[in-house]
Amino acid sequence: MTEPAPEAPVPAALPQAALAEEFKAAFREHPAAVAIIAAQTANGPVGLTASSVSSVAVDPATLSFSVTRATGSAGGLLEAGDVTVNLLSHEQEQIALDFARSGAPRFTPEQGWDHFPTGEPFLPEARETLRCRIASTVKVGGSTIVLAEVLEVLHGSTVPPLMYQNRRFGRLDAATFSD
């Protein structure tokens, strides 16, 4: 008869503040695609830069993203109901920076915005634009996770995507994945 293997020691749980720092460090090194999420509100267009966009389901086509507060641009997006998710190319780093900084220029003619017939702003030069309707939200700590049903997809630029890793923008080429 064989003896059972000894149990591996269970690591001690980190204090919440230390765990939060370790969590941020882990995701700081995880590359993510960059998008601008935008909406039209009664007070004008609102938008923000996000690296939290992810596909959720195909039927119905649904994506998710998160916002860190329910005020300002994030609050406007949550109240608007219909949003656009503009997946950026690496040539759109400046607009990503503009929409990441409070008080930076937004929705200027130089940025190239257009509008769907239904009113939502979108970037024709984005790699992809998904027009969505917010289906549900879930509050988690200080953030809100948004599930949005995709209503329409516009294909745009074929320039490689804009990526974000360790507080820097970069590009990811298809050649990176070739054999």
Disulfide bonds with the S-S distance in Angstrom:
none
